[in-house]
Amino acid sequence: MYLTRSTLLLIMSSYIVFVASVDWLAEPTGAWYRPFIISLFIIIIAAVCHREQNSDDL
């Protein structure tokens, strides 16, 4: 099975953010929106990578 760069980036980054966000959400003084901002940046980067691919690559 062939995974595109954007899909692979999204899967790997989502796993890393999920692991870190569990600790961030457990902190009583931490900002609750921090994992969501990082997830938004990952989605934007994956979308840009996906948009740069040629239609022949799909």
C-alpha positions as CSV (number, residue, x, y, z in Angstrom):
1,M,0.0,0.0,0.0
2,Y,1.4,3.4,-1.0
3,L,1.0,6.3,1.4
4,T,1.4,9.8,0.1
5,R,3.8,12.2,1.9
6,S,0.9,14.2,3.3
7,T,-0.9,11.2,4.7
8,L,2.2,9.8,6.3
9,L,3.1,13.2,7.8
10,L,-0.4,13.6,9.2
11,I,-0.5,10.1,10.7
12,M,3.0,10.4,12.3
13,S,2.4,13.9,13.6
14,S,-1.0,13.1,15.0
15,Y,0.5,10.3,17.0
16,I,3.2,12.5,18.5
17,V,0.7,15.3,19.3
18,F,-1.7,12.8,20.9
19,V,1.0,11.5,23.2
20,A,2.1,15.0,24.2
21,S,-1.5,16.3,24.6
22,V,-2.3,13.8,27.2
23,D,0.3,15.3,29.5
24,W,-0.6,18.8,28.5
25,L,-4.3,18.3,29.3
26,A,-3.4,16.8,32.7
27,E,-1.5,20.0,33.8
28,P,-3.8,22.2,35.9
29,T,-2.0,25.4,34.9
30,G,-1.5,24.6,31.2
31,A,-3.4,26.2,28.4
32,W,-6.2,23.9,27.2
33,Y,-5.9,25.1,23.6
34,R,-2.2,24.2,23.1
35,P,-2.8,20.8,21.5
36,F,-5.4,22.2,19.2
37,I,-3.1,24.9,17.9
38,I,-0.4,22.3,17.2
39,S,-2.9,20.0,15.5
40,L,-4.1,22.9,13.3
41,F,-0.5,23.6,12.1
42,I,0.0,19.9,11.3
43,I,-3.2,19.8,9.3
44,I,-2.1,23.0,7.4
45,I,1.3,21.5,6.6
46,A,-0.2,18.2,5.4
47,A,-2.7,20.1,3.2
48,V,0.1,22.1,1.6
49,C,2.1,18.9,1.0
50,H,-0.9,17.3,-0.5
51,R,-1.7,20.3,-2.8
52,E,1.9,20.3,-4.1
53,Q,1.6,16.8,-5.5
54,N,0.9,16.3,-9.2
55,S,-2.3,14.6,-10.3
56,D,-0.2,11.8,-11.8
57,D,1.2,11.0,-8.3
58,L,-2.3,10.1,-7.0
